[in-house]
Amino acid sequence: MSEDGTSRAMTLSEVQQLVRRKDEVEAQIRDCYQLLEDQKGVGMDGPLVDAEGFPRADIDLYQVRTARHIIACLQNDHKVLMKQVEEALHQLHAREKEKHARDEAEAQAEAMSQSLPPAFAKVNAVTPESPASTSGLQVDDEIVEFGSVNVHNFKSLQNIAAVVQHSEGRPLSVTVIRNGKKVHLGLTPKRWAGKGLLGCNIIPLQR
């Protein structure tokens, strides 16, 4: 993995390892600060020489210098680790969000496919100004119910033709699937300027 943590997505256990490492570094930094505090509270910036310019005799200079050096190094490590943790958590959150959205979309698609009834025929042409057109029937509509005809009793297009002949001038209840949704239409077969009583072409669906 690169230093900035962007070369690949990290796993949760790798992120947890990073966080543990960060906690360890913070504990080491605290220990070093405590050591400096114990050395007369000299801290990171306290003078290491006395008023006359001689090395202070009241503190352990070697320990103080070593602790200060370790703190400086660990703070750099800590900065890198914090950046890695932040980016890794961001990646995990983004992945979780993406997975949730994907799961939700799949569940929705599955629910829709389960709730949609099976179609037995499809509209492949609709003539403008025809009864079919004015009723709202569209090309690619898949027919679920056409009057009394449905997937259970449909044998051939003759079934639809018979319903149309017997329903001239009377509205028929037609249910279609359009763009994955169920749409109900009222279609009245009648004489018009064109051929037939509907002005559309219907083909059986091969299942």
ROSE-4610 file (N, C-alpha, C; in Angstrom, 1 decimal, always signed):
// ROSE-4610
residu = [M/M/M/S/S/S/E/E/E/D/D/D/G/G/G/T/T/T/S/S/S/R/R/R/A/A/A/M/M/M/T/T/T/L/L/L/S/S/S/E/E/E/V/V/V/Q/Q/Q/Q/Q/Q/L/L/L/V/V/V/R/R/R/R/R/R/K/K/K/D/D/D/E/E/E/V/V/V/E/E/E/A/A/A/Q/Q/Q/I/I/I/R/R/R/D/D/D/C/C/C/Y/Y/Y/Q/Q/Q/L/L/L/L/L/L/E/E/E/D/D/D/Q/Q/Q/K/K/K/G/G/G/V/V/V/G/G/G/M/M/M/D/D/D/G/G/G/P/P/P/L/L/L/V/V/V/D/D/D/A/A/A/E/E/E/G/G/G/F/F/F/P/P/P/R/R/R/A/A/A/D/D/D/I/I/I/D/D/D/L/L/L/Y/Y/Y/Q/Q/Q/V/V/V/R/R/R/T/T/T/A/A/A/R/R/R/H/H/H/I/I/I/I/I/I/A/A/A/C/C/C/L/L/L/Q/Q/Q/N/N/N/D/D/D/H/H/H/K/K/K/V/V/V/L/L/L/M/M/M/K/K/K/Q/Q/Q/V/V/V/E/E/E/E/E/E/A/A/A/L/L/L/H/H/H/Q/Q/Q/L/L/L/H/H/H/A/A/A/R/R/R/E/E/E/K/K/K/E/E/E/K/K/K/H/H/H/A/A/A/R/R/R/D/D/D/E/E/E/A/A/A/E/E/E/A/A/A/Q/Q/Q/A/A/A/E/E/E/A/A/A/M/M/M/S/S/S/Q/Q/Q/S/S/S/L/L/L/P/P/P/P/P/P/A/A/A/F/F/F/A/A/A/K/K/K/V/V/V/N/N/N/A/A/A/V/V/V/T/T/T/P/P/P/E/E/E/S/S/S/P/P/P/A/A/A/S/S/S/T/T/T/S/S/S/G/G/G/L/L/L/Q/Q/Q/V/V/V/D/D/D/D/D/D/E/E/E/I/I/I/V/V/V/E/E/E/F/F/F/G/G/G/S/S/S/V/V/V/N/N/N/V/V/V/H/H/H/N/N/N/F/F/F/K/K/K/S/S/S/L/L/L/Q/Q/Q/N/N/N/I/I/I/A/A/A/A/A/A/V/V/V/V/V/V/Q/Q/Q/H/H/H/S/S/S/E/E/E/G/G/G/R/R/R/P/P/P/L/L/L/S/S/S/V/V/V/T/T/T/V/V/V/I/I/I/R/R/R/N/N/N/G/G/G/K/K/K/K/K/K/V/V/V/H/H/H/L/L/L/G/G/G/L/L/L/T/T/T/P/P/P/K/K/K/R/R/R/W/W/W/A/A/A/G/G/G/K/K/K/G/G/G/L/L/L/L/L/L/G/G/G/C/C/C/N/N/N/I/I/I/I/I/I/P/P/P/L/L/L/Q/Q/Q/R/R/R]
num = [1/1/1/2/2/2/3/3/3/4/4/4/5/5/5/6/6/6/7/7/7/8/8/8/9/9/9/10/10/10/11/11/11/12/12/12/13/13/13/14/14/14/15/15/15/16/16/16/17/17/17/18/18/18/19/19/19/20/20/20/21/21/21/22/22/22/23/23/23/24/24/24/25/25/25/26/26/26/27/27/27/28/28/28/29/29/29/30/30/30/31/31/31/32/32/32/33/33/33/34/34/34/35/35/35/36/36/36/37/37/37/38/38/38/39/39/39/40/40/40/41/41/41/42/42/42/43/43/43/44/44/44/45/45/45/46/46/46/47/47/47/48/48/48/49/49/49/50/50/50/51/51/51/52/52/52/53/53/53/54/54/54/55/55/55/56/56/56/57/57/57/58/58/58/59/59/59/60/60/60/61/61/61/62/62/62/63/63/63/64/64/64/65/65/65/66/66/66/67/67/67/68/68/68/69/69/69/70/70/70/71/71/71/72/72/72/73/73/73/74/74/74/75/75/75/76/76/76/77/77/77/78/78/78/79/79/79/80/80/80/81/81/81/82/82/82/83/83/83/84/84/84/85/85/85/86/86/86/87/87/87/88/88/88/89/89/89/90/90/90/91/91/91/92/92/92/93/93/93/94/94/94/95/95/95/96/96/96/97/97/97/98/98/98/99/99/99/100/100/100/101/101/101/102/102/102/103/103/103/104/104/104/105/105/105/106/106/106/107/107/107/108/108/108/109/109/109/110/110/110/111/111/111/112/112/112/113/113/113/114/114/114/115/115/115/116/116/116/117/117/117/118/118/118/119/119/119/120/120/120/121/121/121/122/122/122/123/123/123/124/124/124/125/125/125/126/126/126/127/127/127/128/128/128/129/129/129/130/130/130/131/131/131/132/132/132/133/133/133/134/134/134/135/135/135/136/136/136/137/137/137/138/138/138/139/139/139/140/140/140/141/141/141/142/142/142/143/143/143/144/144/144/145/145/145/146/146/146/147/147/147/148/148/148/149/149/149/150/150/150/151/151/151/152/152/152/153/153/153/154/154/154/155/155/155/156/156/156/157/157/157/158/158/158/159/159/159/160/160/160/161/161/161/162/162/162/163/163/163/164/164/164/165/165/165/166/166/166/167/167/167/168/168/168/169/169/169/170/170/170/171/171/171/172/172/172/173/173/173/174/174/174/175/175/175/176/176/176/177/177/177/178/178/178/179/179/179/180/180/180/181/181/181/182/182/182/183/183/183/184/184/184/185/185/185/186/186/186/187/187/187/188/188/188/189/189/189/190/190/190/191/191/191/192/192/192/193/193/193/194/194/194/195/195/195/196/196/196/197/197/197/198/198/198/199/199/199/200/200/200/201/201/201/202/202/202/203/203/203/204/204/204/205/205/205/206/206/206/207/207/207]
x = [+0.8/+0.0/+0.9/+0.5/+1.3/+1.1/+2.0/+2.0/+0.8/+0.1/-1.1/-2.3/-2.2/-3.3/-4.3/-3.8/-4.8/-4.6/-3.6/-3.3/-4.4/-5.1/-6.2/-7.1/-8.3/-9.2/-8.8/-8.9/-8.4/-9.6/-9.2/-10.2/-10.5/-11.5/-11.9/-10.8/-10.2/-9.2/-7.9/-7.6/-6.4/-6.7/-7.9/-8.2/-8.0/-8.5/-8.4/-7.0/-6.1/-4.7/-4.1/-4.5/-4.0/-4.4/-5.6/-6.1/-5.3/-5.1/-4.3/-2.9/-2.3/-0.9/-1.0/-2.0/-2.1/-2.2/-3.0/-3.2/-1.8/-1.1/+0.3/+1.2/+1.2/+2.0/+1.7/+0.3/-0.1/+0.3/+0.3/+0.7/+2.2/+3.0/+4.5/+4.8/+4.0/+4.2/+3.9/+2.8/+2.4/+3.5/+4.1/+5.1/+6.4/+6.7/+7.9/+7.6/+6.4/+6.0/+6.1/+5.7/+5.7/+7.2/+8.0/+9.5/+10.0/+9.6/+10.1/+9.5/+8.3/+7.7/+8.4/+8.9/+9.6/+11.0/+11.5/+12.8/+12.6/+12.1/+11.9/+10.9/+10.0/+9.1/+9.7/+10.8/+11.6/+10.8/+9.9/+9.1/+10.0/+9.3/+10.0/+10.9/+10.6/+11.3/+12.1/+12.1/+12.8/+14.3/+15.1/+16.5/+17.3/+18.3/+19.2/+20.5/+20.6/+21.8/+21.4/+22.3/+21.9/+22.2/+22.0/+22.2/+23.6/+24.6/+25.9/+26.3/+25.4/+25.6/+26.2/+26.2/+26.7/+25.5/+25.8/+24.8/+24.2/+22.8/+22.1/+22.5/+22.8/+23.2/+22.0/+20.8/+19.7/+18.8/+19.1/+18.3/+19.2/+18.6/+19.4/+19.3/+20.3/+20.3/+20.1/+20.8/+20.6/+19.2/+18.6/+17.2/+16.2/+16.5/+15.7/+15.8/+17.1/+17.3/+16.7/+16.8/+16.3/+14.8/+14.2/+12.7/+12.2/+12.9/+12.4/+12.5/+13.6/+13.8/+12.7/+12.5/+11.4/+10.0/+9.7/+8.4/+8.3/+9.4/+9.4/+9.1/+9.8/+9.6/+8.2/+7.8/+6.5/+5.3/+5.5/+4.5/+4.3/+5.4/+5.4/+4.6/+5.0/+4.3/+2.9/+2.5/+1.1/+0.3/+1.0/+0.3/+0.0/+1.0/+0.8/-0.3/-0.3/-1.3/-2.7/-2.8/-4.1/-4.7/-3.8/-4.3/-4.7/-3.9/-4.3/-5.6/-5.8/-7.0/-8.2/-8.0/-9.1/-9.6/-8.6/-8.9/-9.5/-8.9/-9.4/-10.9/-11.2/-12.6/-13.5/-13.0/-13.8/-14.1/-13.1/-13.3/-14.3/-14.1/-15.0/-16.5/-16.6/-18.0/-18.5/-17.7/-18.2/-18.6/-17.7/-18.0/-19.3/-19.5/-20.7/-21.9/-21.8/-22.9/-23.3/-22.2/-22.4/-23.1/-22.6/-23.2/-24.6/-24.9/-26.3/-27.2/-26.7/-27.5/-27.8/-26.7/-26.8/-27.8/-27.7/-28.6/-30.0/-30.2/-31.5/-32.1/-31.3/-31.7/-32.1/-31.2/-31.5/-32.8/-33.0/-34.2/-35.5/-35.3/-36.4/-36.8/-35.7/-35.9/-36.6/-36.1/-36.7/-38.1/-38.4/-39.8/-40.7/-40.2/-40.9/-41.2/-40.2/-40.3/-41.3/-41.3/-42.2/-43.7/-43.8/-45.2/-45.8/-45.0/-45.6/-46.1/-47.4/-48.0/-47.3/-47.4/-46.8/-47.6/-46.9/-47.6/-47.6/-48.6/-48.7/-48.6/-48.7/-48.6/-47.9/-47.5/-46.8/-47.3/-47.4/-47.8/-46.5/-46.5/-45.3/-45.6/-46.9/-47.2/-48.5/-48.5/-49.7/-49.9/-51.0/-51.3/-51.8/-51.2/-51.7/-53.2/-53.9/-55.3/-56.2/-55.7/-56.5/-57.1/-58.1/-58.6/-57.5/-56.6/-55.5/-54.6/-54.3/-53.5/-54.2/-55.5/-56.2/-56.4/-56.4/-56.5/-55.2/-54.1/-52.8/-52.0/-52.4/-51.6/-50.3/-49.2/-47.9/-47.1/-46.3/-45.4/-44.5/-44.3/-43.5/-44.3/-45.6/-46.4/-46.6/-46.4/-46.6/-48.0/-48.8/-50.2/-50.3/-50.9/-51.1/-52.6/-53.5/-54.9/-55.5/-56.3/-57.0/-58.5/-59.3/-60.7/-60.6/-61.2/-61.3/-60.1/-59.2/-58.1/-56.9/-56.3/-55.1/-54.1/-53.0/-52.0/-52.5/-53.5/-54.0/-54.9/-55.6/-56.6/-56.2/-55.1/-54.6/-54.0/-54.6/-54.1/-53.4/-54.1/-53.6/-54.2/-53.8/-54.3/-55.8/-56.3/-57.7/-58.6/-58.0/-58.7/-58.9/-57.9/-58.0/-59.0/-58.9/-59.7/-61.2/-61.5/-62.9/-63.4/-62.6/-62.9/-63.2/-62.3/-62.5/-63.8/-64.1/-65.4/-66.6/-66.6/-67.7/-67.8/-66.8/-66.8/-66.8/-67.2/-67.2/-68.1/-67.5/-68.3/-68.3/-67.8/-67.8/-66.3/-66.1/-64.7/-64.2/-63.0/-62.4/-61.3/-61.2/-60.1/-58.9/-57.8/-56.6/-55.5/-54.7/-53.6/-52.3/-51.3/-50.0/-48.9/-47.7/-46.5/-45.7/-45.4/-44.6/-43.5/-42.3/-41.1/-41.1/-41.4/-41.4/-42.5/-43.5/-44.7/-46.0/-46.9/-48.3/-49.1/-49.7/-50.5/-51.9/-52.9/-54.3/-54.9/-55.5/-56.0/-57.5/-58.3/-59.6/-59.6/-59.8/-59.7/-61.0/-61.6/-62.9/-62.7/-62.9/-62.8/-63.9/-63.6/-64.6/-64.1/-65.1/-64.8/-64.0/-63.0/-62.3/-61.8/-61.0/-60.6/-59.7/-59.0/-58.1/-58.7/-57.8/-58.2/-58.5/-59.5/-59.8/-60.5/-60.6/-61.3/-60.3/-59.1/-58.1/-57.0/-56.5/-55.4/-54.0/-53.8/-52.5/-52.2/-51.0/-50.6/-50.0/-50.6/-50.2/-49.6/-48.5/-47.8/-47.7/-47.8/-47.7/-46.3/-46.2/-44.8/-44.4/-43.2/-42.6/-42.1/-42.6/-42.1/-41.4]
y = [-1.2/+0.0/+1.3/+2.3/+3.5/+4.3/+5.3/+6.0/+6.8/+7.3/+8.1/+7.2/+5.9/+5.0/+4.9/+5.4/+5.5/+4.4/+3.5/+2.5/+1.5/+1.1/+0.2/+0.3/-0.2/-0.1/-1.1/-0.6/-1.4/-2.2/-3.3/-4.1/-3.5/-4.0/-3.5/-3.9/-5.1/-5.5/-4.7/-4.3/-3.5/-2.1/-1.6/-0.3/-0.4/-1.5/-1.7/-1.7/-2.4/-2.4/-1.0/-0.2/+1.2/+1.9/+1.8/+2.5/+2.1/+0.8/+0.3/+0.9/+0.9/+1.5/+3.0/+3.7/+5.1/+5.3/+4.4/+4.4/+4.2/+3.2/+2.9/+4.1/+4.7/+5.9/+7.0/+7.2/+8.3/+7.9/+6.6/+6.2/+6.5/+6.2/+6.4/+7.9/+8.7/+10.2/+10.7/+10.2/+10.6/+10.2/+9.0/+8.5/+9.4/+9.8/+10.7/+12.1/+12.6/+13.9/+13.8/+12.6/+12.4/+12.4/+11.8/+11.8/+13.2/+14.0/+15.4/+16.2/+15.9/+16.5/+16.2/+14.9/+14.4/+15.1/+15.5/+16.2/+17.7/+18.0/+19.5/+20.2/+19.5/+20.1/+20.8/+20.3/+20.9/+21.0/+20.0/+20.0/+19.9/+20.3/+20.3/+21.5/+22.6/+23.9/+24.4/+23.8/+24.3/+24.3/+25.3/+25.4/+24.2/+23.8/+22.7/+23.2/+24.5/+25.1/+26.1/+26.3/+27.2/+28.6/+29.5/+31.0/+31.3/+30.5/+30.8/+30.1/+29.4/+28.7/+27.3/+26.8/+25.4/+24.4/+23.2/+22.2/+22.0/+22.0/+21.9/+20.6/+20.7/+19.5/+18.9/+19.7/+19.1/+18.2/+18.0/+17.1/+16.2/+15.1/+14.1/+14.5/+15.2/+15.8/+14.7/+13.6/+12.5/+12.1/+11.9/+11.4/+12.5/+13.7/+14.8/+14.9/+14.9/+15.0/+13.8/+12.6/+11.4/+11.5/+11.9/+12.0/+13.0/+14.1/+15.2/+14.6/+13.9/+13.4/+12.3/+11.5/+10.4/+11.1/+12.1/+12.8/+13.4/+14.0/+14.7/+13.6/+12.5/+11.4/+10.8/+10.5/+9.9/+10.8/+12.1/+13.1/+13.0/+12.9/+12.7/+11.4/+10.3/+9.0/+9.2/+9.9/+10.0/+10.8/+11.8/+12.6/+11.7/+10.9/+10.0/+8.9/+8.4/+7.4/+8.0/+9.2/+9.9/+10.0/+10.4/+10.6/+9.3/+8.2/+6.9/+6.4/+6.6/+6.2/+6.9/+8.2/+9.1/+8.6/+8.4/+8.0/+6.6/+5.7/+4.3/+4.3/+5.1/+5.1/+5.7/+6.7/+7.3/+6.3/+5.5/+4.4/+3.4/+3.0/+2.0/+2.5/+3.7/+4.3/+4.4/+4.8/+4.9/+3.5/+2.5/+1.2/+0.7/+0.9/+0.5/+1.2/+2.5/+3.2/+2.6/+2.4/+1.8/+0.4/-0.4/-1.7/-1.6/-0.7/-0.5/-0.1/+0.8/+1.3/+0.1/-0.7/-1.8/-2.8/-3.2/-4.1/-3.7/-2.3/-1.8/-1.8/-1.5/-1.6/-3.0/-3.9/-5.3/-5.8/-5.5/-5.9/-5.2/-4.0/-3.3/-4.0/-4.3/-4.9/-6.3/-7.0/-8.3/-8.2/-7.2/-7.1/-6.7/-5.8/-5.4/-6.6/-7.4/-8.5/-9.5/-9.6/-10.6/-10.0/-8.7/-8.2/-7.9/-7.9/-7.7/-9.0/-8.9/-10.1/-10.5/-11.7/-12.1/-11.5/-11.0/-10.5/-11.6/-11.6/-12.6/-12.0/-10.7/-10.1/-8.7/-8.2/-6.9/-6.1/-4.8/-3.8/-3.4/-3.7/-3.3/-2.2/-1.7/-0.5/+0.1/+1.5/+2.2/+3.3/+3.3/+4.4/+5.7/+6.8/+8.1/+8.3/+8.9/+9.3/+8.0/+6.9/+5.6/+5.5/+4.6/+4.4/+3.9/+3.1/+2.6/+3.8/+4.7/+5.9/+6.8/+7.1/+8.0/+7.5/+6.1/+5.5/+5.5/+5.8/+5.9/+4.7/+3.8/+2.6/+3.0/+2.4/+2.8/+1.6/+1.8/+0.8/+0.2/-1.1/-1.8/-2.1/-1.6/-2.0/-3.5/-4.1/-5.6/-5.8/-6.6/-6.7/-7.8/-7.5/-8.4/-8.9/-7.9/-8.2/-7.4/-8.0/-7.4/-7.8/-7.0/-7.4/-8.7/-9.7/-11.0/-11.9/-11.5/-12.3/-12.0/-13.1/-12.9/-14.1/-14.1/-15.1/-16.6/-16.7/-18.1/-18.6/-17.7/-18.2/-17.8/-17.1/-16.7/-17.8/-18.1/-19.1/-18.6/-17.6/-16.9/-15.5/-14.8/-13.4/-13.4/-14.6/-14.7/-14.4/-14.8/-14.5/-12.9/-12.2/-10.7/-10.2/-10.7/-10.3/-10.5/-11.7/-12.0/-11.0/-10.6/-9.7/-8.3/-7.9/-6.6/-6.5/-7.6/-7.7/-7.5/-8.2/-8.2/-6.9/-6.1/-4.9/-3.6/-3.7/-2.5/-1.4/-0.2/+0.9/+0.8/-0.2/-0.3/-0.3/+0.4/+0.4/-0.9/-1.2/-2.5/-2.1/-2.9/-2.7/-3.4/-2.6/-3.1/-2.8/-3.8/-3.6/-4.0/-3.0/-3.3/-3.0/-3.6/-3.2/-2.3/-1.1/-0.1/+0.4/+0.3/+0.7/+0.1/-1.2/-1.9/-1.6/-0.8/-0.5/-0.9/-1.3/-1.7/-0.4/-0.4/+0.8/+0.3/+0.9/+0.5/+1.5/+1.0/+1.9/+1.5/+2.4/+2.1/+2.3/+1.2/+1.2/+0.8/+1.7/+1.5/+1.1/-0.1/-0.5/+0.2/+0.9/+1.6/+1.8/+2.2/+2.5/+3.9/+4.0/+5.2/+5.3/+6.3/+6.6/+5.5/+4.7/+3.7/+2.3/+1.3/-0.1/-0.6/-1.6/-2.2/-1.4/-1.9/-1.2/-0.6/-0.9/-0.5/+0.5/+0.1/+0.9/+0.6/-0.6/-1.0/-2.4/-2.8/-4.2/-4.8/-6.0/-6.8/-8.1/-8.5/-9.8/-10.6/-11.9/-12.8/-12.7/-12.9/-12.9/-14.4/-14.6/-16.0/-16.2/-17.1/-17.3/-18.6]
z = [+0.0/+0.0/+0.0/-0.7/-0.8/+0.5/+0.7/+1.9/+2.1/+1.1/+1.2/+1.3/+1.2/+1.3/+0.2/-1.0/-2.1/-3.2/-3.0/-4.0/-4.2/-3.0/-3.1/-2.0/-2.1/-1.0/+0.1/+1.4/+2.5/+3.1/+3.7/+4.4/+5.8/+6.4/+7.8/+8.8/+8.7/+9.6/+9.5/+8.2/+8.0/+8.6/+8.5/+9.1/+10.6/+11.2/+12.6/+13.1/+12.2/+12.5/+12.5/+11.5/+11.4/+12.7/+13.1/+14.3/+15.6/+15.7/+16.8/+16.8/+15.6/+15.4/+15.8/+15.4/+15.8/+17.3/+17.9/+19.4/+20.1/+19.5/+20.1/+20.0/+18.8/+18.6/+19.6/+19.8/+20.7/+22.2/+22.5/+23.9/+24.0/+23.0/+23.1/+23.2/+22.4/+22.5/+23.9/+24.5/+25.9/+26.9/+26.7/+27.6/+27.5/+26.3/+26.1/+26.7/+26.6/+27.2/+28.7/+29.2/+30.7/+31.2/+30.4/+30.7/+30.8/+29.8/+29.8/+31.0/+31.3/+32.5/+33.7/+33.8/+35.0/+35.1/+34.0/+34.0/+34.2/+35.4/+35.8/+34.8/+34.2/+33.3/+32.1/+31.6/+30.5/+29.2/+29.0/+27.8/+26.5/+25.4/+24.1/+23.8/+24.6/+24.3/+25.5/+26.6/+27.8/+27.5/+28.1/+27.9/+28.5/+27.7/+28.2/+28.8/+28.9/+29.5/+30.6/+31.5/+32.6/+32.2/+33.2/+32.9/+32.4/+32.8/+32.4/+31.1/+30.5/+29.2/+29.4/+30.6/+30.8/+30.7/+30.3/+30.3/+31.7/+31.7/+33.0/+33.7/+35.0/+35.8/+36.5/+36.5/+37.2/+36.4/+35.1/+34.3/+33.5/+33.1/+32.3/+30.8/+30.4/+29.0/+27.9/+28.1/+27.1/+27.0/+28.1/+28.1/+27.5/+27.8/+27.3/+25.8/+25.3/+23.8/+23.1/+23.7/+23.1/+23.0/+24.1/+24.2/+23.2/+23.1/+22.1/+20.7/+20.4/+19.0/+18.7/+19.7/+19.5/+19.2/+20.0/+19.9/+18.5/+18.0/+16.7/+15.6/+15.7/+14.7/+14.8/+16.1/+16.2/+15.8/+15.9/+15.5/+14.0/+13.3/+11.8/+11.4/+12.2/+11.9/+12.2/+13.3/+13.7/+12.6/+12.0/+11.0/+9.8/+9.4/+8.2/+8.6/+9.8/+10.2/+10.2/+10.7/+10.8/+9.4/+8.5/+7.1/+6.5/+6.7/+6.2/+6.8/+8.1/+8.8/+8.2/+8.1/+7.6/+6.2/+5.3/+3.9/+3.9/+4.7/+4.8/+5.3/+6.3/+6.8/+5.8/+5.0/+4.0/+2.9/+2.5/+1.5/+2.0/+3.3/+3.8/+3.8/+4.2/+4.2/+2.8/+1.9/+0.5/-0.1/+0.3/-0.2/+0.4/+1.7/+2.4/+1.8/+1.5/+1.0/-0.4/-1.2/-2.6/-2.5/-1.5/-1.4/-0.9/+0.0/+0.4/-0.7/-1.5/-2.7/-3.7/-3.9/-4.8/-4.3/-3.0/-2.4/-2.5/-2.2/-2.3/-3.7/-4.7/-6.1/-6.5/-6.1/-6.4/-5.7/-4.5/-3.8/-4.4/-4.8/-5.5/-6.8/-7.6/-8.9/-8.7/-7.7/-7.4/-7.0/-6.1/-5.7/-6.9/-7.8/-8.9/-9.9/-10.1/-11.0/-10.4/-9.1/-8.5/-8.5/-8.4/-8.3/-9.7/-10.7/-12.1/-12.6/-13.1/-13.7/-15.0/-15.5/-16.8/-18.0/-19.0/-20.2/-21.3/-22.2/-23.2/-24.6/-24.7/-26.1/-26.0/-27.1/-27.1/-28.3/-28.0/-29.1/-29.8/-31.2/-31.9/-33.0/-33.0/-33.9/-33.4/-33.4/-33.1/-34.1/-34.8/-35.8/-35.1/-35.4/-34.8/-35.1/-34.2/-34.3/-34.3/-34.0/-34.0/-32.6/-32.4/-31.1/-30.1/-30.6/-29.7/-29.2/-30.2/-29.9/-28.9/-29.1/-28.2/-26.9/-26.7/-25.4/-24.6/-25.3/-24.6/-24.8/-25.6/-25.9/-26.6/-26.3/-26.9/-27.4/-28.4/-28.9/-27.8/-27.7/-26.7/-25.4/-25.3/-24.2/-24.2/-23.1/-23.0/-22.3/-23.0/-22.6/-21.5/-20.4/-19.3/-19.3/-19.5/-19.7/-20.8/-21.6/-22.7/-22.6/-21.9/-21.6/-20.8/-21.3/-20.5/-20.8/-21.7/-22.1/-21.2/-20.7/-19.9/-20.2/-19.5/-19.8/-19.6/-18.8/-18.5/-19.6/-20.3/-21.3/-22.8/-22.9/-24.2/-25.0/-26.2/-27.0/-28.3/-28.9/-30.1/-30.2/-31.2/-31.4/-31.7/-32.1/-32.4/-31.2/-30.0/-28.7/-28.6/-28.9/-28.8/-29.9/-31.1/-32.2/-31.8/-31.2/-30.8/-29.8/-28.8/-27.7/-28.4/-29.3/-30.0/-30.7/-31.5/-32.3/-31.4/-30.2/-29.4/-28.5/-28.5/-27.7/-28.5/-29.7/-30.6/-29.9/-29.7/-29.1/-27.6/-27.0/-25.5/-25.0/-23.9/-23.4/-22.8/-23.2/-22.7/-21.7/-20.6/-19.6/-20.1/-20.3/-20.8/-19.8/-19.4/-18.5/-19.2/-19.2/-19.8/-18.9/-19.2/-18.5/-19.3/-18.8/-19.5/-18.6/-19.1/-18.3/-16.9/-16.9/-15.6/-14.6/-15.1/-14.3/-14.9/-14.1/-14.5/-14.9/-16.1/-16.5/-16.9/-16.4/-16.8/-17.8/-18.8/-19.9/-20.2/-20.7/-21.2/-22.7/-23.4/-24.9/-25.5/-26.3/-26.9/-28.4/-28.8/-30.3/-31.0/-32.1/-32.9/-34.3/-35.2/-36.6/-36.6/-37.4/-37.6/-39.0/-39.3/-40.7/-41.2/-40.3/-40.8/-40.7/-40.8/-40.9/-39.5/-39.4/-38.1/-37.1/-35.9/-34.9/-33.8/-33.9/-32.9/-33.5/-34.6/-35.2/-34.6/-34.2/-33.6/-34.0/-33.9/-34.2/-33.0/-32.7/-31.5/-31.9/-31.3/-31.6/-30.3/-30.4/-29.2/-28.7/-27.4/-26.7/-26.7/-27.1/-26.9/-25.5/-24.8/-23.4/-23.3]
